[in-house]
Amino acid sequence: MDFLLRFVLVDIPEAFLLLTIGLAMFNHSVFEKKKQALIFSLLYSIAGEVLSFLEVSYQPKILLMFLLFTLTVFLLYRFHLLKTVFLGIAAICTLIINESIVIMIYNIQHIYWEEILSTTMQTVTIRSIYLGIFLFIAAILRFTKFDVHRLLPENRYNRYLFLLVLVGSVEFLLILFLNTSYFLKDNNSQFLTFYLPKFQLLFQLLILAFFIVIVILFRIYLNLTINRVEEETETPYLNSIHDLVTAIRSIKHDALNHYTAINGFLKTGYVDLAKEYVGQLLQETVTVEKTVDSSSQELETVKNPAVSALLQSKMEVCLAERIHLSMNIRTVSQLSQLKTYDLIKVLGNLFDNAIRATSYELEENRFIRFEWGQSEGEHYLVIENSGPTIPQEKLSSIFQSGYTTKKDGDGGLGLAIVRTVTDRYGGKIQVRSEDGITSFRISFLSR
């Protein structure tokens, strides 16, 4: 009778809850396939009772139950092998941790293993606590809709991270084997017992081997991460160099046109016109130099070298395109909570968008105003430029991927990228466009 009650009230619920926890690691509900869940619970419970009847010691019993769990889930649910193994490791690790927690709860009260099941009341209590912990873990996972895929996005870098987590889980499982064996060794039978020095040495060698694998995987993952960061950091510098080269070519082309005009005046004897033309150039050069000096002084306050290089290149582009650029940088932290690569995405795309918009204006009407400041509780960026007015009904669409005002239909990603980065850091974007002036204001909470 006791066997039947234990099988129905303990073994089957235990198997069902372990399956629930395993499936919840991937945000699957155990009720999605009720038939498979029932078959699994029965098979797993019967196998556990058989191993207990044969008095299999704790360590090999756990290993066999893990293999049975993985094989049964693989056959019933048809998951791919890595997912099934990870699911099995999660369930068995939860089982071992639960058993350790229950033992520690009783040990704190100076009640040890041989006394735990000495009375019916103690037996009912420990089984209730045991199943209650399983139920609590399963409820938390399902309530939060936990999904391990969110932690491990599928890309080539995180494939190694997944293997690292998987091998680390196995390492953790083996270490738990050794620790729990000290608690349960007195209850192990001599039949198939693994609590012997030679078998303990085997476990220690396995732990060492897995540790070496973890170190190798971590080294590979670290190198891949460093290479990715270098590539992402290198991109804005290359773009800045390209902008500078383009600006230099444009300035060189303008200078050549000016020299040609002056030479033409002198050849035809129009000395007064040549003097007037040179005077206008000098006046324009002085004005531009003052603007450049003012902007350069502002750039000296920028702490991030990559951002400073980007702004310098955009300043040169504005100079070449005869766009009046004014900068006002008056913040200390300068959005340190944003990664450099993301900050450059925002600034680069906003400036490119502004430069392109001003190209529709006459040279004397072209201007861009850049403000980088800090107010109470927030940091903000403002880029204001002349150019075509964006209709009010289209302001909500400009951040959609593919939206563009270019006649050839190219582009449409810049502002979508700005929106994505801003949302990622919990920022806000405000857009205003009227009377030929468009401004973007991006703000982030101070941290």
N, C-alpha and C positions, 0 to 999 in steps of 0.2 A: 504493500500500500504506500509506504514511504517512497519507494522508487517511482511509482506512478505519479504521486503528487509532485515529486522533485522534477520529473521529466516534463510534466504539463505546466507547472507553475514557475519553474526556474529555467530549465534547459531550453525549452522552446522560446520563451520570452527573451532569454539571453541571446540566442542565435538571431532572433528577429531584430533586436535592438542593435546588435553588432552589424548586421546587414544594413540597417537604417543609417547608422553612423558612417559606414563605408560609402554608401551611395550618396549621403549628404555632402561628402567631400567634393562631389562634382555637381551639387545642386540637383540631384535626382531624388524623387520621392519613392519610398519603398512600395507605395500603393499604386504606382504606375503599372506594375506587373505583379498583381497579387498572387497569381498561380506560381510564378517562379519564386516569389518570396516564401510561400508556404512550403514548397518542395525543399528549398534551401534550409529553412528552419528545421524541418524534420530530419534531413540528412545530417546536418551539422550536429543536432542534438543527439542523434543515435550514435554518431561517431565519437562524440565526447563521452557518452556512457560506456561505449565499448572500451575505449582507452582507459577509463577509470576502472572498469572491471578487470582489465589486464594489469592494473597497477603500474602503468607506465609512468616513469618519473616526470617531474615538471617540465624540464627543458625539452626533452624529445616530444613530449605531449604537445607543447606549444608549437614546436616546429611542424609537427604533423597536422595540427589544427590549422596552422597558417597555410600549409600546402593544400589541405582539403578546402579551406575557405576560398583560396585563389582559383583552384581548379573548378570548383562548383560554380562560382560566379562567372568564370570564363565560359563554361559550357551553357549556363542558363541565360546569361545576359549578352553574350557575344561581344563584349568589349574588347578593344585591342589589348595586347598582352601587358604593355607598360602601365596602362590605366588600371588593369585588373590587379597587377602586383602592388601598385601604389594604394589601391583601395583596400587590399588585404593587409598591407603593412599598417595603414591607419587604423583598421579595426582591431588587429591583434595588439598594437601598441596601446590602444585605448583599454583593451582587456587587462593587460599587464599593469598599466597605471592604476586602473580601478582596483585590482586586487591588492596592489601595494598600498593604496589609500585606505582601504578597509582594514588591512592588517595594522597599519600605523595608528588608525583611530582606536583600535582595541589595545594595541601595545602601550599607547599613552595612558590608558586606564589600567595598565599592568595585567591585562588579560591576553594570554598568549595562545598560539594556534591550537594546542591540545585542549584548551579550555573553551575555545570559541563555540564549538559544536557540542558542548557537553550537555546542554539542556534544549528542550524544544523551543523555549522562549528565545534563547540565544541564537538558535538556528534560524528561526523566523525573522528575527531582527537583522541578522547579518545578511540574509538573502534579500530582505527588503531594501537595506541600505545599498547593497550591491546593484540591484536592478534599478534603484532610484537614481544612482549616479549615471548609469547608462541612459536612462530616460531623460535626465537633465541635459546631458551632452547632446543627445539627438535633438532635443527640443531647441536648444540654442542654435545648432547648426541649421536647422530648418527655418527657424524664425528669422535669422540673419541672411538666409538664402546664400550661405557660404558656397563659394566655387573656387577650387584651387586654380582654375584656369585664369582667374583674375590676377592671381599672384604671379603666374607664369605665362605671359603673353607668348604666342607662338611665333618666334623668330629665331634666327640662327644663333643669336647670342644666348638666349634663354634655354636652348636645348641643353647646353652644358649646365645651366643653373638647375634645370629639372633633374638631370642625372646627379648633380651634387646633392639635391634635396633627397632624392631616392636612396643614394648610397648612405647619406647621413642618417636616414631613417632606419636603414638596416643596421648601421653601426649602433644607433641608439637602442635598437631592439636587442642586440647582442649584449650590450652593457647592462640592460635591464635583466637579462637572463642571469648574469653573474650576481647582480645585487639581490634579486628575488630568491635565488637559490640559497642564500644565507638564511633567509627567513623560513624557507620551506624544506630545507634539507632533511630535517628530522622526520618529515612525513613521507619522504620518498622511499619507495620500495627498492630493494636490491635488484629487482627485475628491470633490466634495461636502464639502470640508473646511470646518469651522466655526471653525478657529483663525485667524481674521482679525479685525482691530480692530473692524470693524462688527458682526460676530457676537458678539464678546466684549462689546461695548457692549450688545447685545440681552440677553445673559444677565445683565449687571449691572442693567439696567433691570427685568428680570423679578424678580431678587432683591430689588430695592428695592420693587417693587409688592407682592410677597408679604410683605415686612417690614411694609408699611403695613397690609395685611390682618390680619397677626398682631397688630399694635398695637390695631386696632379690635376684633378678636375678644377680645383680652385685656381691653380696657376694658369690653366688654359683660359678659364672664364675671365680672370683678371686681365690677361694679355689682350683678349678680344675687346673687353670694355675699354682698356686704355687706347687701343687702336681706333675704336669707334669715336671716343672723345677727341682724339687727335684729328680724325677726319672731319668731325663736325666743327671743331674749332678752326681748322685750316680753311674751311669753305668761306667764311666771311672775310678772311684776310685776302684770299684770292679774288673775291668779288670786289673788295676795296681797291686792290691793285688794278683790276680791270677798269674800274671807274676812273682811277687816276690817269691811266694811260689814255682812255677815251677823252678825258678832259684836256690833257696835254695836247693831244692831236687837234682838238677843236680850237684851243688857244693858238696853237701854231698856225692853223689854217686862217684864223682871223688876223693874226699878225702879218701873215703873208699878203693878205688882201689889203691891209693898211699900207704896207710898204709899196705895194704895186700902185695904189692910188696916189701916194705922195710922189713916187717916181714919175707917174704920168703928169701930175701938176708941174713938176720941175722941168720935165722935157718940153712941155708946151709953153713954158714961160709964165705960168700962173703961180708966181711966188707968193702973192698975197693969199690966194686960196690954200696953198700948201701950208702957210703959217697958221691960217685959221683952222685948218684940218688938224694940224699937230696940236694946236692949243686945245681943241675939243678932246683930242685923245688924252692929253695930259690931265685935263680936268676930270675926265671919266676915270683915268687911272688912279688919281688921288682919291676919288670917291670910293672906288673899288678897294683900294688899299686900306682905307679907314674901316670899311666893312669887314674886310678879311682880318685886320688886326683885332677888331672887336670880337669877332667870332673865334679867333685863335686864342684870345685870352679866356673866353668862356670854356674852350676845350681843355685848357690847362687844369680846370677843376674836375674833369672827369677822371675817376680813379681807375676804371676798367680799361686796359690798353686796347682790347678788341673793339669796344664801343667807341673809344676815342678815334681809332683808325677808321671805323665806319663813318663817323660824323665828319672826319677830315676829308674822306673821299667824296661824300655827298656835298660838302662845301665846295670842293674843286669842281664838281659837276655843275653846281649852281652858278659858279663863276664862269664856266665855259658856256653855259646856256643863257648867260646874262639874266639870271634870276637873283633878285635881291633877297639874301638870306639873313635873317636876324636870329640869334640864339640867346636864350636866357636860361642858364642852368644855375639853380639856387636850391640845391638839396644836398644833404650830407650823406645819407645812406645809399642813395642812387639805386633803389630797387635791388638791394642785395639778396632778397629772397628769391629773385628770378635767376635761373641759370643763364649764363652768358649767351649760350646758343639761342635760347628762347627770347632773351631781350633783344638780340640782334635781329631775330626774325621780325619782331614787332617794329623796331625802328627802321630797319631796311625796307620793309614793305610799305610802311607809311610814307617814308621819304620818296620812294620810287613812285608811289601813287600821286604824291603831291607834285613832283617834278614833271610827271607826264601830264597832269592836269594844267599846269601853268604854261605848257607848250602851246596851248590853244590861244593864249593871250599875246598882245603886242609886247615887245620887249620892255617898254617903259611901264607896263602894268603887271609884270611878272614879280611875284614876291612869295616867300615862304617864311612863316614865323614859327620858330620852335621854342617851346617852353618846357622845362623839366623842373618841377617844383614839388613842394611838400606843404600840405596844409594840416590842420588839426585832424589827426586820425587817418590820413591817407597820403599816398604819393601819387603823383599824376604826370602824364605826358600830354602835351597839346601840340598839334601840328595844324597850322592854319595856312591856307594857300589861296591864291587867285585861280580862276578857271571857271569852266562851265558850272552852272548851278544844277545840283541834283534835285529832281522833282521830289516833293514830299512823299508821294505815293511809292517811290522807289527806294527811299532811304532804308526801309526794312529788308530790302532784297540785295543790297550791295555786298553783304557778308556771305552770301550763298556761293558755294563753289560753282564756278562756271560763269558767274555774272561778270560782264565786262562792258565797258563803253567804247572799246577799240573797234574801229570800223572793220578790221580784218578778223575779228572774233577771237584773237589770241588772248591768253592770260585768263583772268578770272579766278586766280588762286590766292593772290596776295592778301586781300582783306579777309578771305576765309581762313587763312593761316593766322592772321592777327586775332580773329575771333576765337579760334581754337586755343591759342596760347593764353589769351586773356581769361577764357572760361576755366582753363586748367588751374590757374592760380587764384580763381575766385574774384577776378577783376570786373570792372564795368566799362562799357564803351558808350560814349555819347557823341552823336553826329549832328552837326548843324550846317545847313547849306542854304544861303540866301544872298541875293544881290551880288552874285559872282564871287562869293567867298565861302569856302568850305572848311570846316574845322573838325578835327577828331580829338576827343579828350578821353584818355584811358586812365583809369584810377585803380589803385590797389590799396587795401587796408594796411596800415602801418603795423609792423610786427616787432 
